[in-house]
């Protein structure tokens, strides 16, 4: 059975991991802003949180602060962030249940298949997966910023970005499944 080692204090207090943990703590505030129709503030805050996702990885690589905890924590918080936003967006009627289901189903399939094959939760991140996640994050922020306006170009661009993000997310998911399968053989 997979076991999670208790992280050393140095890992927990590294700057990239503290940035990741702050993003986790901030998720409920973002959900609150969305369900209470605070669109501009929610859009700016979502964009900021998306930027911190880039920032923690950049700092970890640039200053060699990568940790085993960070390798699990960052993608886990990304998934929590995405799921929380999906439900908040669905609640606010900004996305359909189809979009919500497609994204959650992809992550659940990867989690279950990887755990079933390798008895671990961590999947080696690929560029296409990062790109799909980034496009979805940008689409989230654009959707929020466009809400107080009449139907407009930004909202249409955000909807298109969400669709493309989901497509890329699934293509990356198939690549992850291929990698999981080949790591077992």
C-alpha positions in Angstrom: 0.0 0.0 0.0 1.2 3.5 -0.8 2.5 5.5 2.2 2.9 9.2 2.5 6.1 10.1 4.4 5.9 12.9 6.9 7.6 15.9 5.3 10.6 17.4 7.0 10.0 21.0 8.3 12.5 22.3 5.7 10.2 20.9 2.9 7.1 22.3 4.5 8.6 25.8 5.0 10.3 26.1 1.6 9.1 29.2 -0.3 7.5 27.3 -3.2 5.6 25.1 -0.8 4.5 28.0 1.3 3.2 29.7 -1.9 1.3 26.4 -2.7 -0.1 26.2 0.8 -1.2 29.9 0.6 -3.1 29.1 -2.6 -4.8 26.2 -0.9 -5.9 28.5 2.0 -7.2 31.1 -0.4 -9.5 28.8 -2.4 -12.5 29.2 0.0 -12.2 33.0 -0.4 -12.3 32.7 -4.2 -15.3 30.4 -4.0 -17.1 32.9 -1.7 -16.4 35.7 -4.2 -17.8 33.7 -7.1 -21.0 32.5 -5.4 -21.6 36.1 -4.2 -21.2 37.6 -7.7 -18.1 39.6 -6.9 -16.9 39.2 -10.4 -14.1 41.6 -10.9 -12.5 40.8 -7.5 -13.0 37.1 -8.1 -11.4 37.4 -11.6 -8.4 39.3 -10.3 -8.0 37.0 -7.4 -8.3 33.9 -9.7 -5.7 35.4 -12.0 -3.4 36.1 -9.0 -3.8 32.5 -7.7 -3.1 31.2 -11.2 0.1 33.3 -11.3 1.2 31.9 -7.9 0.9 28.4 -9.5 3.4 29.4 -12.1 5.5 31.3 -9.5 6.0 28.4 -7.0 7.3 26.1 -9.8 9.5 28.8 -11.2 11.1 29.6 -7.8 11.5 25.8 -7.1 13.4 25.2 -10.3 15.3 28.5 -10.4 16.8 28.2 -6.9 16.8 24.4 -6.7 14.1 24.3 -4.0 12.2 21.3 -5.4 11.0 18.9 -2.7 9.2 15.6 -2.7 6.4 17.3 -0.8 6.2 20.0 -3.5 6.0 17.5 -6.3 2.8 16.1 -4.7 1.5 19.3 -3.2 1.5 21.5 -6.3 -0.5 19.3 -8.6 -2.8 18.2 -5.7 -3.6 21.9 -4.9 -4.1 22.5 -8.7 -6.8 19.8 -8.7 -8.5 21.1 -5.5 -8.4 24.6 -7.0 -9.9 23.4 -10.3 -12.6 21.3 -8.6 -13.6 24.1 -6.2 -13.8 26.6 -9.1 -15.8 24.2 -11.2 -18.4 23.7 -8.6 -18.5 27.5 -7.9 -18.9 28.2 -11.6 -21.6 25.6 -12.0 -23.4 27.0 -8.9 -23.2 30.5 -10.5 -24.4 29.0 -13.8 -21.2 30.0 -15.7 -20.5 26.5 -16.9 -22.5 23.5 -17.8 -22.6 20.3 -15.9 -20.9 18.7 -19.0 -17.8 20.9 -18.6 -17.7 20.2 -14.9 -18.1 16.4 -15.5 -15.5 16.2 -18.2 -12.8 17.8 -16.1 -13.5 15.9 -12.9 -13.9 12.6 -14.8 -10.5 13.0 -16.4 -8.8 13.7 -13.1 -10.6 10.8 -11.4 -9.7 8.4 -14.1 -6.0 9.3 -13.9 -6.1 9.1 -10.1 -7.7 5.6 -10.1 -5.7 4.2 -12.9 -2.4 5.4 -11.6 -3.1 4.2 -8.1 -4.4 0.9 -9.4 -1.2 0.4 -11.5 1.5 2.0 -9.5 0.0 2.3 -6.0 0.9 6.0 -5.9 -0.9 9.3 -6.4 1.9 11.2 -8.1 1.9 11.4 -11.9 4.9 12.8 -13.8 3.8 16.1 -15.1 4.0 16.7 -18.9 4.1 20.0 -20.7 0.7 19.4 -22.4 -0.9 18.8 -19.1 0.5 22.1 -17.7 -0.7 23.9 -20.9 -4.3 22.5 -20.5 -4.4 23.5 -16.9 -3.1 26.9 -17.6 -5.6 27.5 -20.4 -8.5 26.5 -18.1 -7.1 28.9 -15.4 -7.0 31.7 -17.9 -10.5 30.9 -19.1 -11.7 30.9 -15.5 -10.3 34.4 -14.9 -11.7 35.7 -18.2 -15.1 34.3 -17.4 -15.2 36.1 -14.1 -14.0 39.4 -15.4 -16.6 39.3 -18.2 -19.6 38.6 -16.0 -20.7 42.2 -15.1 -20.7 43.1 -18.8 -23.3 42.5 -21.5 -22.5 39.5 -23.6 -19.2 40.4 -25.1 -16.0 39.3 -26.8 -14.2 38.5 -23.5 -17.0 36.1 -22.5 -17.0 34.4 -25.9 -13.2 34.1 -25.8 -13.4 32.6 -22.3 -16.0 30.1 -23.4 -13.8 29.1 -26.3 -10.8 28.9 -24.1 -12.6 26.7 -21.7 -13.6 24.3 -24.5 -10.0 24.2 -25.9 -8.6 23.8 -22.4 -10.9 20.8 -21.8 -9.8 19.3 -25.1 -6.1 19.8 -24.3 -6.7 18.6 -20.8 -8.2 15.3 -22.2 -5.4 14.9 -24.8 -2.9 15.3 -22.0 -4.9 12.8 -19.9 -4.6 10.2 -22.7 -0.9 10.9 -22.8 -0.7 10.4 -19.0 -2.6 7.1 -19.3 -0.2 6.0 -22.0 2.8 6.8 -19.7 1.1 5.0 -16.7 0.5 2.0 -18.9 4.1 2.0 -20.2 5.6 2.4 -16.7 3.8 -0.8 -15.7 5.3 -2.9 -18.5 
